């Protein structure tokens, strides 16, 4: 059964290029194209696509305004097609907050790997989007009770590690927004290309009590602060002169990614051990399962996002099946679970 896709873009060239790339492997069928949101609205009704690709800058109605209406009236998996500009990155992050499953950056002349790599990445994201549960997520979030987190105080040297992929922008925001200022340092690996992680960190900084920044090499890890792995760089945690610090590196892809959740979690297991807590959130594939298991074996508390609240129950499922997860919880409960584990560390110290 092929995946039915509607391509929405005002550029005839982009519509043609995306259509050719999407149908290359035979499992994706472009059932239609639309030149603007008005056209798209009618074609979504008649064609009932599994996934919609959506540009942001279009005539008659902005893509973000259309996305907002679509997710409220007819929740449908959407993959944004974004430009690699500062404005494009900010608008893309807003689209993910509004409910888009994922995004791809439009290929440019200097695009690493060329059009073939772009096409392969696009098809992978379409497949993940087709498996996502946008309707279930909307229902579960509306019904989920808010869990108050008053304190996450823990001994010096403790750490929170979080990893995510598809759907992770909104999941990470939910967890960080619920963490209090007295929590230990937070390190985050989210699958995201260069040019977007800086804006992601800045957006989180606006929305959360914690100070959030894009990680820099040898940056000290401070309580009440969160550090987002830089796009196209692995993030590790090391101890230097008695202090936990960020280390960035561009070694080869790990579990198919850079940044890789496995790389981050493995370094946390080795460096922080039982003084760490970790969470693996929504995403396709298996990145993070091996590293989270090493964290658990080192004595860390680990939690996985539950199937009912995960946009894509892939990474958390593999981690759970491989014994890396102490317990599973809805995204609204994860900050509370992490905080409780940290308070227990303090009482045991």
NORFENHU-V957590 format. One record per pair of residues at least 24 apart in sequence whose ideal C-beta (glycine too) atoms are under 10 Angstrom apart, sorted by sequence separation. I is the first residue (numbers start at 1). J is the second residue. If there is no record, write none. Layout:
i=<I & I>
j=<J & J>
This chain:
i=<2 & 3 & 4 & 5 & 6 & 7 & 8 & 9 & 10 & 11 & 34 & 35 & 36 & 37 & 52 & 54 & 56 & 71 & 75 & 77 & 78 & 79 & 80 & 81 & 82 & 84 & 101 & 102 & 159 & 160 & 161 & 162 & 163 & 164 & 165 & 168 & 186 & 188 & 204 & 220 & 221 & 234 & 235 & 244 & 247 & 261 & 262 & 263 & 264 & 265 & 266 & 267 & 268 & 269 & 270 & 273 & 274 & 275 & 276 & 277 & 278 & 279 & 280 & 281 & 292 & 302 & 303 & 304 & 305 & 306 & 309 & 2 & 3 & 4 & 5 & 6 & 7 & 8 & 9 & 10 & 35 & 36 & 37 & 41 & 51 & 52 & 53 & 54 & 55 & 56 & 57 & 76 & 77 & 78 & 79 & 80 & 81 & 83 & 101 & 158 & 159 & 160 & 161 & 162 & 163 & 164 & 165 & 166 & 185 & 201 & 220 & 221 & 232 & 233 & 234 & 235 & 261 & 262 & 263 & 265 & 266 & 269 & 270 & 273 & 274 & 275 & 276 & 277 & 278 & 279 & 280 & 282 & 289 & 301 & 302 & 303 & 304 & 305 & 306 & 309 & 1 & 2 & 3 & 4 & 5 & 6 & 7 & 8 & 9 & 10 & 37 & 40 & 44 & 48 & 50 & 51 & 52 & 53 & 54 & 55 & 56 & 57 & 68 & 72 & 84 & 102 & 149 & 152 & 158 & 159 & 160 & 161 & 162 & 163 & 164 & 165 & 183 & 186 & 189 & 201 & 202 & 219 & 220 & 232 & 233 & 234 & 235 & 245 & 257 & 261 & 262 & 265 & 266 & 268 & 269 & 272 & 273 & 274 & 276 & 277 & 278 & 279 & 289 & 292 & 293 & 296 & 297 & 300 & 301 & 303 & 305 & 2 & 3 & 4 & 5 & 6 & 7 & 8 & 9 & 10 & 36 & 37 & 49 & 50 & 51 & 52 & 53 & 54 & 55 & 56 & 64 & 67 & 68 & 71 & 72 & 84 & 101 & 102 & 152 & 153 & 157 & 158 & 159 & 160 & 161 & 162 & 163 & 164 & 165 & 169 & 173 & 177 & 181 & 182 & 183 & 188 & 201 & 218 & 219 & 231 & 232 & 236 & 237 & 244 & 260 & 261 & 262 & 264 & 265 & 266 & 267 & 268 & 269 & 271 & 272 & 273 & 274 & 282 & 283 & 284 & 285 & 287 & 288 & 289 & 292 & 296 & 297 & 306 & 1 & 2 & 3 & 4 & 5 & 6 & 8 & 37 & 38 & 41 & 48 & 49 & 51 & 52 & 53 & 54 & 55 & 63 & 64 & 67 & 70 & 71 & 101 & 149 & 152 & 154 & 156 & 157 & 159 & 160 & 161 & 162 & 163 & 164 & 172 & 176 & 181 & 187 & 200 & 201 & 217 & 218 & 219 & 230 & 231 & 234 & 235 & 236 & 237 & 244 & 257 & 259 & 260 & 261 & 262 & 263 & 264 & 265 & 266 & 267 & 269 & 270 & 272 & 281 & 282 & 283 & 284 & 286 & 287 & 288 & 289 & 290 & 291 & 292 & 296 & 305 & 306 & 2 & 8 & 10 & 22 & 37 & 41 & 45 & 49 & 62 & 67 & 68 & 69 & 70 & 71 & 100 & 101 & 141 & 149 & 151 & 152 & 153 & 154 & 155 & 176 & 179 & 180 & 181 & 201 & 216 & 217 & 218 & 219 & 229 & 230 & 234 & 235 & 236 & 237 & 238 & 256 & 261 & 262 & 265 & 266 & 269 & 281 & 282 & 283 & 284 & 285 & 286 & 289 & 290 & 293 & 295 & 296 & 305 & 36 & 37 & 40 & 44 & 57 & 64 & 68 & 70 & 101 & 102 & 137 & 144 & 148 & 149 & 150 & 151 & 152 & 153 & 154 & 173 & 177 & 178 & 179 & 180 & 181 & 198 & 215 & 216 & 217 & 218 & 229 & 233 & 234 & 236 & 237 & 255 & 256 & 257 & 260 & 261 & 262 & 265 & 268 & 269 & 280 & 281 & 282 & 283 & 284 & 285 & 288 & 289 & 292 & 293 & 294 & 296 & 303 & 304 & 8 & 9 & 22 & 56 & 57 & 64 & 67 & 68 & 101 & 147 & 149 & 151 & 152 & 153 & 169 & 173 & 176 & 177 & 178 & 179 & 197 & 200 & 215 & 217 & 228 & 229 & 236 & 237 & 239 & 244 & 255 & 256 & 257 & 260 & 261 & 262 & 264 & 265 & 269 & 281 & 282 & 283 & 284 & 286 & 287 & 288 & 289 & 292 & 293 & 295 & 303 & 8 & 37 & 41 & 44 & 56 & 63 & 66 & 67 & 101 & 146 & 148 & 150 & 151 & 152 & 168 & 172 & 176 & 177 & 197 & 198 & 214 & 215 & 216 & 217 & 229 & 235 & 236 & 237 & 238 & 239 & 255 & 262 & 266 & 268 & 282 & 283 & 286 & 287 & 289 & 290 & 292 & 293 & 303 & 6 & 7 & 8 & 37 & 41 & 64 & 65 & 67 & 101 & 134 & 137 & 141 & 174 & 175 & 176 & 177 & 197 & 198 & 213 & 215 & 234 & 237 & 238 & 239 & 254 & 255 & 282 & 283 & 285 & 286 & 289 & 291 & 292 & 6 & 19 & 57 & 64 & 100 & 132 & 133 & 137 & 149 & 152 & 169 & 173 & 176 & 187 & 197 & 229 & 236 & 237 & 253 & 255 & 281 & 282 & 283 & 289 & 290 & 292 & 303 & 8 & 18 & 56 & 99 & 131 & 132 & 169 & 173 & 185 & 186 & 196 & 197 & 229 & 236 & 237 & 255 & 265 & 280 & 281 & 283 & 286 & 289 & 302 & 303 & 7 & 8 & 56 & 64 & 101 & 172 & 176 & 185 & 192 & 194 & 195 & 197 & 254 & 255 & 280 & 286 & 288 & 289 & 301 & 302 & 6 & 18 & 63 & 128 & 129 & 184 & 185 & 186 & 192 & 194 & 195 & 254 & 265 & 279 & 280 & 301 & 6 & 15 & 56 & 99 & 128 & 129 & 184 & 185 & 186 & 187 & 188 & 190 & 191 & 192 & 193 & 194 & 280 & 303 & 14 & 56 & 99 & 128 & 173 & 184 & 185 & 186 & 187 & 188 & 189 & 190 & 192 & 193 & 194 & 237 & 280 & 301 & 302 & 15 & 172 & 183 & 184 & 185 & 186 & 187 & 188 & 189 & 191 & 192 & 279 & 280 & 301 & 6 & 8 & 14 & 54 & 81 & 125 & 182 & 183 & 184 & 185 & 186 & 187 & 188 & 190 & 278 & 300 & 301 & 5 & 6 & 7 & 124 & 181 & 182 & 183 & 185 & 186 & 187 & 4 & 6 & 79 & 181 & 183 & 301 & 4 & 5 & 6 & 7 & 8 & 9 & 11 & 180 & 181 & 215 & 280 & 301 & 4 & 5 & 6 & 7 & 8 & 9 & 10 & 80 & 179 & 189 & 280 & 300 & 3 & 4 & 5 & 6 & 7 & 8 & 9 & 11 & 54 & 79 & 189 & 278 & 279 & 3 & 4 & 5 & 6 & 7 & 8 & 9 & 10 & 11 & 56 & 79 & 179 & 188 & 189 & 278 & 2 & 3 & 4 & 5 & 6 & 7 & 9 & 10 & 52 & 77 & 187 & 278 & 280 & 1 & 9 & 10 & 52 & 54 & 77 & 79 & 187 & 215 & 277 & 282 & 8 & 10 & 51 & 53 & 79 & 176 & 187 & 279 & 281 & 51 & 53 & 55 & 77 & 78 & 79 & 175 & 221 & 77 & 176 & 185 & 279 & 10 & 76 & 77 & 79 & 281 & 9 & 77 & 78 & 172 & 261 & 265 & 280 & 8 & 77 & 279 & 77 & 78 & 172 & 279 & 77 & 187 & 8 & 75 & 76 & 77 & 261 & 279 & 75 & 76 & 185 & 187 & 265 & 279 & 75 & 184 & 185 & 255 & 277 & 278 & 74 & 75 & 185 & 277 & 75 & 159 & 197 & 277 & 18 & 71 & 75 & 102 & 277 & 278 & 70 & 71 & 75 & 102 & 157 & 159 & 162 & 191 & 277 & 101 & 102 & 158 & 191 & 192 & 193 & 276 & 277 & 71 & 72 & 101 & 102 & 103 & 160 & 162 & 163 & 191 & 276 & 14 & 71 & 100 & 102 & 156 & 191 & 192 & 275 & 277 & 99 & 189 & 191 & 277 & 53 & 100 & 154 & 189 & 190 & 191 & 276 & 6 & 8 & 11 & 96 & 100 & 153 & 189 & 191 & 275 & 96 & 99 & 152 & 188 & 189 & 190 & 274 & 5 & 6 & 9 & 53 & 96 & 97 & 98 & 121 & 152 & 189 & 8 & 53 & 96 & 97 & 188 & 189 & 3 & 5 & 7 & 51 & 95 & 96 & 161 & 189 & 274 & 275 & 51 & 189 & 50 & 51 & 53 & 93 & 97 & 161 & 188 & 189 & 51 & 52 & 92 & 93 & 96 & 187 & 51 & 159 & 187 & 50 & 51 & 50 & 51 & 93 & 187 & 49 & 50 & 51 & 112 & 187 & 112 & 157 & 157 & 159 & 187 & 18 & 21 & 156 & 157 & 158 & 79 & 156 & 157 & 185 & 18 & 105 & 156 & 184 & 17 & 102 & 103 & 104 & 105 & 187 & 17 & 102 & 103 & 105 & 105 & 184 & 186 & 187 & 188 & 190 & 14 & 24 & 165 & 184 & 191 & 14 & 103 & 168 & 184 & 186 & 188 & 190 & 191 & 21 & 25 & 28 & 163 & 183 & 191 & 11 & 20 & 21 & 24 & 25 & 28 & 24 & 27 & 163 & 165 & 191 & 9 & 21 & 22 & 163 & 164 & 17 & 21 & 24 & 25 & 28 & 163 & 189 & 20 & 21 & 24 & 27 & 28 & 93 & 162 & 163 & 189 & 18 & 21 & 22 & 23 & 27 & 92 & 96 & 161 & 163 & 17 & 18 & 21 & 22 & 163 & 17 & 21 & 25 & 28 & 162 & 163 & 189 & 27 & 89 & 92 & 93 & 161 & 162 & 18 & 22 & 89 & 92 & 96 & 161 & 175 & 17 & 21 & 89 & 90 & 93 & 97 & 161 & 175 & 88 & 89 & 92 & 93 & 96 & 161 & 172 & 174 & 18 & 88 & 89 & 91 & 92 & 160 & 161 & 171 & 84 & 86 & 89 & 90 & 93 & 94 & 159 & 172 & 84 & 85 & 89 & 90 & 93 & 97 & 171 & 172 & 82 & 84 & 88 & 89 & 93 & 161 & 170 & 171 & 83 & 84 & 86 & 87 & 90 & 159 & 160 & 168 & 170 & 171 & 82 & 86 & 89 & 90 & 159 & 168 & 169 & 82 & 89 & 157 & 158 & 159 & 167 & 168 & 157 & 161 & 162 & 163 & 164 & 165 & 166 & 167 & 168 & 157 & 158 & 159 & 160 & 161 & 162 & 163 & 164 & 165 & 166 & 167 & 158 & 159 & 160 & 161 & 162 & 163 & 164 & 165 & 166 & 167 & 5 & 157 & 158 & 159 & 160 & 161 & 162 & 163 & 164 & 165 & 166 & 156 & 157 & 158 & 159 & 160 & 161 & 162 & 164 & 165 & 166 & 3 & 112 & 155 & 163 & 165 & 5 & 154 & 154 & 165 & 3 & 154 & 164 & 165 & 3 & 5 & 163 & 164 & 191 & 5 & 152 & 163 & 3 & 4 & 162 & 163 & 3 & 161 & 2 & 3 & 163 & 175 & 1 & 163 & 161 & 175 & 161 & 174 & 124 & 161 & 171 & 174 & 168 & 167 & 171 & 161 & 171 & 171 & 159 & 161 & 162 & 164 & 170 & 158 & 167 & 168 & 169 & 167 & 168 & 166 & 167 & 168 & 137 & 166 & 167 & 164 & 165 & 166 & 167 & 164 & 165 & 167 & 168 & 164 & 166 & 167 & 133 & 165 & 166 & 132 & 165 & 164 & 132 & 163 & 164 & 183 & 186 & 131 & 163 & 178 & 178 & 184 & 128 & 129 & 178 & 179 & 180 & 183 & 128 & 163 & 174 & 175 & 178 & 179 & 183 & 127 & 128 & 174 & 175 & 178 & 179 & 182 & 173 & 174 & 175 & 177 & 178 & 184 & 125 & 172 & 175 & 176 & 179 & 180 & 183 & 124 & 171 & 174 & 175 & 178 & 179 & 182 & 124 & 170 & 174 & 175 & 178 & 184 & 175 & 171 & 175 & 179 & 144 & 167 & 143 & 144 & 140 & 140 & 141 & 139 & 140 & 140 & 136 & 137 & 136 & 137 & 162 & 136 & 137 & 133 & 136 & 137 & 133 & 136 & 137 & 160 & 133 & 162 & 133 & 134 & 136 & 161 & 132 & 133 & 160 & 132 & 133 & 160 & 131 & 132 & 133 & 101 & 131 & 132 & 160 & 102 & 129 & 131 & 132 & 147 & 160 & 128 & 129 & 131 & 147 & 152 & 158 & 159 & 128 & 149 & 152 & 154 & 158 & 145 & 147 & 154 & 128 & 144 & 146 & 147 & 149 & 150 & 152 & 153 & 143 & 144 & 145 & 146 & 147 & 148 & 149 & 152 & 154 & 155 & 158 & 144 & 145 & 147 & 148 & 149 & 151 & 152 & 154 & 157 & 158 & 141 & 143 & 144 & 147 & 149 & 150 & 151 & 152 & 153 & 154 & 140 & 141 & 146 & 147 & 149 & 152 & 153 & 154 & 155 & 140 & 141 & 148 & 149 & 151 & 152 & 154 & 155 & 158 & 140 & 147 & 151 & 153 & 154 & 155 & 157 & 150 & 153 & 154 & 155 & 156 & 137 & 152 & 155 & 151 & 154 & 102 & 101 & 102 & 101 & 99 & 77 & 77>
j=<26 & 27 & 28 & 29 & 30 & 31 & 32 & 33 & 34 & 35 & 58 & 59 & 60 & 61 & 76 & 78 & 80 & 95 & 99 & 101 & 102 & 103 & 104 & 105 & 106 & 108 & 125 & 126 & 183 & 184 & 185 & 186 & 187 & 188 & 189 & 192 & 210 & 212 & 228 & 244 & 245 & 258 & 259 & 268 & 271 & 285 & 286 & 287 & 288 & 289 & 290 & 291 & 292 & 293 & 294 & 297 & 298 & 299 & 300 & 301 & 302 & 303 & 304 & 305 & 316 & 326 & 327 & 328 & 329 & 330 & 333 & 27 & 28 & 29 & 30 & 31 & 32 & 33 & 34 & 35 & 60 & 61 & 62 & 66 & 76 & 77 & 78 & 79 & 80 & 81 & 82 & 101 & 102 & 103 & 104 & 105 & 106 & 108 & 126 & 183 & 184 & 185 & 186 & 187 & 188 & 189 & 190 & 191 & 210 & 226 & 245 & 246 & 257 & 258 & 259 & 260 & 286 & 287 & 288 & 290 & 291 & 294 & 295 & 298 & 299 & 300 & 301 & 302 & 303 & 304 & 305 & 307 & 314 & 326 & 327 & 328 & 329 & 330 & 331 & 334 & 27 & 28 & 29 & 30 & 31 & 32 & 33 & 34 & 35 & 36 & 63 & 66 & 70 & 74 & 76 & 77 & 78 & 79 & 80 & 81 & 82 & 83 & 94 & 98 & 110 & 128 & 175 & 178 & 184 & 185 & 186 & 187 & 188 & 189 & 190 & 191 & 209 & 212 & 215 & 227 & 228 & 245 & 246 & 258 & 259 & 260 & 261 & 271 & 283 & 287 & 288 & 291 & 292 & 294 & 295 & 298 & 299 & 300 & 302 & 303 & 304 & 305 & 315 & 318 & 319 & 322 & 323 & 326 & 327 & 329 & 331 & 29 & 30 & 31 & 32 & 33 & 34 & 35 & 36 & 37 & 63 & 64 & 76 & 77 & 78 & 79 & 80 & 81 & 82 & 83 & 91 & 94 & 95 & 98 & 99 & 111 & 128 & 129 & 179 & 180 & 184 & 185 & 186 & 187 & 188 & 189 & 190 & 191 & 192 & 196 & 200 & 204 & 208 & 209 & 210 & 215 & 228 & 245 & 246 & 258 & 259 & 263 & 264 & 271 & 287 & 288 & 289 & 291 & 292 & 293 & 294 & 295 & 296 & 298 & 299 & 300 & 301 & 309 & 310 & 311 & 312 & 314 & 315 & 316 & 319 & 323 & 324 & 333 & 29 & 30 & 31 & 32 & 33 & 34 & 36 & 65 & 66 & 69 & 76 & 77 & 79 & 80 & 81 & 82 & 83 & 91 & 92 & 95 & 98 & 99 & 129 & 177 & 180 & 182 & 184 & 185 & 187 & 188 & 189 & 190 & 191 & 192 & 200 & 204 & 209 & 215 & 228 & 229 & 245 & 246 & 247 & 258 & 259 & 262 & 263 & 264 & 265 & 272 & 285 & 287 & 288 & 289 & 290 & 291 & 292 & 293 & 294 & 295 & 297 & 298 & 300 & 309 & 310 & 311 & 312 & 314 & 315 & 316 & 317 & 318 & 319 & 320 & 324 & 333 & 334 & 31 & 37 & 39 & 51 & 66 & 70 & 74 & 78 & 91 & 96 & 97 & 98 & 99 & 100 & 129 & 130 & 170 & 178 & 180 & 181 & 182 & 183 & 184 & 205 & 208 & 209 & 210 & 230 & 245 & 246 & 247 & 248 & 258 & 259 & 263 & 264 & 265 & 266 & 267 & 285 & 290 & 291 & 294 & 295 & 298 & 310 & 311 & 312 & 313 & 314 & 315 & 318 & 319 & 322 & 324 & 325 & 334 & 66 & 67 & 70 & 74 & 87 & 94 & 98 & 100 & 131 & 132 & 167 & 174 & 178 & 179 & 180 & 181 & 182 & 183 & 184 & 203 & 207 & 208 & 209 & 210 & 211 & 228 & 245 & 246 & 247 & 248 & 259 & 263 & 264 & 266 & 267 & 285 & 286 & 287 & 290 & 291 & 292 & 295 & 298 & 299 & 310 & 311 & 312 & 313 & 314 & 315 & 318 & 319 & 322 & 323 & 324 & 326 & 333 & 334 & 39 & 40 & 53 & 87 & 88 & 95 & 98 & 99 & 132 & 178 & 180 & 182 & 183 & 184 & 200 & 204 & 207 & 208 & 209 & 210 & 228 & 231 & 246 & 248 & 259 & 260 & 267 & 268 & 270 & 275 & 286 & 287 & 288 & 291 & 292 & 293 & 295 & 296 & 300 & 312 & 313 & 314 & 315 & 317 & 318 & 319 & 320 & 323 & 324 & 326 & 334 & 40 & 69 & 73 & 76 & 88 & 95 & 98 & 99 & 133 & 178 & 180 & 182 & 183 & 184 & 200 & 204 & 208 & 209 & 229 & 230 & 246 & 247 & 248 & 249 & 261 & 267 & 268 & 269 & 270 & 271 & 287 & 294 & 298 & 300 & 314 & 315 & 318 & 319 & 321 & 322 & 324 & 325 & 335 & 39 & 40 & 41 & 70 & 74 & 97 & 98 & 100 & 134 & 167 & 170 & 174 & 207 & 208 & 209 & 210 & 230 & 231 & 246 & 248 & 267 & 270 & 271 & 272 & 287 & 288 & 315 & 316 & 318 & 319 & 322 & 324 & 325 & 40 & 53 & 91 & 98 & 134 & 166 & 167 & 171 & 183 & 186 & 203 & 207 & 210 & 221 & 231 & 263 & 270 & 271 & 287 & 289 & 315 & 316 & 317 & 323 & 324 & 326 & 337 & 43 & 53 & 91 & 134 & 166 & 167 & 204 & 208 & 220 & 221 & 231 & 232 & 264 & 271 & 272 & 290 & 300 & 315 & 316 & 318 & 321 & 324 & 337 & 338 & 43 & 44 & 92 & 100 & 137 & 208 & 212 & 221 & 228 & 230 & 231 & 233 & 290 & 291 & 316 & 322 & 324 & 325 & 337 & 338 & 43 & 55 & 100 & 165 & 166 & 221 & 222 & 223 & 229 & 231 & 232 & 291 & 302 & 316 & 317 & 338 & 44 & 53 & 94 & 137 & 166 & 167 & 222 & 223 & 224 & 225 & 226 & 228 & 229 & 230 & 231 & 232 & 318 & 341 & 53 & 95 & 138 & 167 & 212 & 223 & 224 & 225 & 226 & 227 & 228 & 229 & 231 & 232 & 233 & 276 & 319 & 340 & 341 & 55 & 212 & 223 & 224 & 225 & 226 & 227 & 228 & 229 & 231 & 232 & 319 & 320 & 341 & 47 & 49 & 55 & 95 & 122 & 166 & 223 & 224 & 225 & 226 & 227 & 228 & 229 & 231 & 319 & 341 & 342 & 47 & 48 & 49 & 166 & 223 & 224 & 225 & 227 & 228 & 229 & 47 & 49 & 122 & 224 & 226 & 344 & 48 & 49 & 50 & 51 & 52 & 53 & 55 & 224 & 225 & 259 & 324 & 345 & 49 & 50 & 51 & 52 & 53 & 54 & 55 & 125 & 224 & 234 & 325 & 345 & 49 & 50 & 51 & 52 & 53 & 54 & 55 & 57 & 100 & 125 & 235 & 324 & 325 & 50 & 51 & 52 & 53 & 54 & 55 & 56 & 57 & 58 & 103 & 126 & 226 & 235 & 236 & 325 & 50 & 51 & 52 & 53 & 54 & 55 & 57 & 58 & 100 & 125 & 235 & 326 & 328 & 50 & 58 & 59 & 101 & 103 & 126 & 128 & 236 & 264 & 326 & 331 & 58 & 60 & 101 & 103 & 129 & 226 & 237 & 329 & 331 & 102 & 104 & 106 & 128 & 129 & 130 & 226 & 272 & 129 & 228 & 237 & 331 & 63 & 129 & 130 & 132 & 334 & 63 & 131 & 132 & 226 & 315 & 319 & 334 & 63 & 132 & 334 & 133 & 134 & 228 & 335 & 134 & 244 & 66 & 133 & 134 & 135 & 319 & 337 & 134 & 135 & 244 & 246 & 324 & 338 & 135 & 244 & 245 & 315 & 337 & 338 & 135 & 136 & 246 & 338 & 137 & 221 & 259 & 339 & 81 & 134 & 138 & 165 & 340 & 341 & 134 & 135 & 139 & 166 & 221 & 223 & 226 & 255 & 341 & 166 & 167 & 223 & 256 & 257 & 258 & 341 & 342 & 137 & 138 & 167 & 168 & 169 & 226 & 228 & 229 & 257 & 342 & 81 & 138 & 167 & 169 & 223 & 258 & 259 & 342 & 344 & 167 & 257 & 259 & 345 & 122 & 169 & 223 & 258 & 259 & 260 & 345 & 76 & 78 & 81 & 166 & 170 & 223 & 259 & 261 & 345 & 167 & 170 & 223 & 259 & 260 & 261 & 345 & 77 & 78 & 81 & 125 & 168 & 169 & 170 & 193 & 224 & 261 & 81 & 126 & 169 & 170 & 261 & 262 & 77 & 79 & 81 & 125 & 169 & 170 & 235 & 263 & 348 & 349 & 126 & 264 & 126 & 127 & 129 & 169 & 173 & 237 & 264 & 265 & 128 & 129 & 169 & 170 & 173 & 264 & 129 & 237 & 265 & 129 & 130 & 130 & 131 & 173 & 267 & 130 & 131 & 132 & 193 & 268 & 194 & 239 & 242 & 244 & 272 & 104 & 107 & 242 & 243 & 244 & 166 & 243 & 244 & 272 & 106 & 193 & 244 & 272 & 106 & 191 & 192 & 193 & 194 & 276 & 107 & 192 & 193 & 195 & 196 & 275 & 277 & 278 & 279 & 281 & 106 & 116 & 257 & 276 & 283 & 107 & 196 & 261 & 277 & 279 & 281 & 283 & 284 & 115 & 119 & 122 & 257 & 277 & 285 & 106 & 115 & 116 & 119 & 120 & 123 & 120 & 123 & 259 & 261 & 287 & 106 & 118 & 119 & 260 & 261 & 115 & 119 & 122 & 123 & 126 & 261 & 287 & 119 & 120 & 123 & 126 & 127 & 192 & 261 & 262 & 288 & 118 & 121 & 122 & 123 & 127 & 192 & 196 & 261 & 263 & 118 & 119 & 122 & 123 & 264 & 119 & 123 & 127 & 130 & 264 & 265 & 291 & 130 & 192 & 195 & 196 & 264 & 265 & 122 & 126 & 193 & 196 & 200 & 265 & 279 & 122 & 126 & 195 & 196 & 199 & 203 & 267 & 281 & 195 & 196 & 199 & 200 & 203 & 268 & 279 & 281 & 126 & 196 & 197 & 199 & 200 & 268 & 269 & 279 & 193 & 195 & 198 & 199 & 202 & 203 & 268 & 281 & 194 & 195 & 199 & 200 & 203 & 207 & 281 & 282 & 193 & 195 & 199 & 200 & 204 & 272 & 281 & 282 & 195 & 196 & 198 & 199 & 202 & 271 & 272 & 280 & 282 & 283 & 195 & 199 & 202 & 203 & 272 & 281 & 282 & 196 & 203 & 271 & 272 & 273 & 281 & 282 & 272 & 276 & 277 & 278 & 279 & 280 & 281 & 282 & 283 & 273 & 274 & 275 & 276 & 277 & 278 & 279 & 280 & 281 & 282 & 283 & 275 & 276 & 277 & 278 & 279 & 280 & 281 & 282 & 283 & 284 & 123 & 275 & 276 & 277 & 278 & 279 & 280 & 281 & 282 & 283 & 284 & 275 & 276 & 277 & 278 & 279 & 280 & 281 & 283 & 284 & 285 & 123 & 232 & 275 & 283 & 285 & 126 & 275 & 276 & 287 & 126 & 277 & 287 & 288 & 127 & 129 & 287 & 288 & 315 & 130 & 277 & 288 & 129 & 130 & 288 & 289 & 130 & 288 & 130 & 131 & 291 & 303 & 130 & 292 & 291 & 305 & 292 & 305 & 256 & 295 & 305 & 309 & 305 & 305 & 309 & 300 & 310 & 311 & 300 & 302 & 303 & 305 & 311 & 300 & 309 & 310 & 311 & 310 & 311 & 310 & 311 & 312 & 282 & 311 & 312 & 310 & 311 & 312 & 313 & 311 & 312 & 314 & 315 & 312 & 314 & 315 & 282 & 314 & 315 & 282 & 315 & 315 & 284 & 315 & 316 & 335 & 338 & 284 & 316 & 331 & 332 & 338 & 283 & 284 & 333 & 334 & 335 & 338 & 284 & 319 & 330 & 331 & 334 & 335 & 339 & 284 & 285 & 331 & 332 & 335 & 336 & 339 & 331 & 332 & 333 & 335 & 336 & 342 & 284 & 331 & 334 & 335 & 338 & 339 & 342 & 284 & 331 & 334 & 335 & 338 & 339 & 342 & 285 & 331 & 335 & 336 & 339 & 345 & 337 & 334 & 338 & 342 & 308 & 331 & 308 & 309 & 306 & 308 & 309 & 308 & 309 & 310 & 307 & 308 & 308 & 309 & 334 & 309 & 310 & 307 & 310 & 311 & 308 & 311 & 312 & 335 & 309 & 338 & 310 & 311 & 313 & 338 & 310 & 311 & 338 & 311 & 312 & 339 & 311 & 312 & 313 & 282 & 312 & 313 & 341 & 284 & 311 & 313 & 314 & 329 & 342 & 311 & 312 & 314 & 330 & 335 & 341 & 342 & 312 & 333 & 336 & 338 & 342 & 330 & 332 & 339 & 314 & 330 & 332 & 333 & 335 & 336 & 338 & 339 & 330 & 331 & 332 & 333 & 334 & 335 & 336 & 339 & 341 & 342 & 345 & 332 & 333 & 335 & 336 & 337 & 339 & 340 & 342 & 345 & 346 & 330 & 332 & 333 & 336 & 338 & 339 & 340 & 341 & 342 & 343 & 330 & 331 & 336 & 337 & 339 & 342 & 343 & 344 & 345 & 331 & 332 & 339 & 340 & 342 & 343 & 345 & 346 & 349 & 332 & 339 & 343 & 345 & 346 & 347 & 349 & 343 & 346 & 347 & 348 & 349 & 331 & 346 & 349 & 346 & 349 & 311 & 311 & 312 & 312 & 311 & 311 & 312>
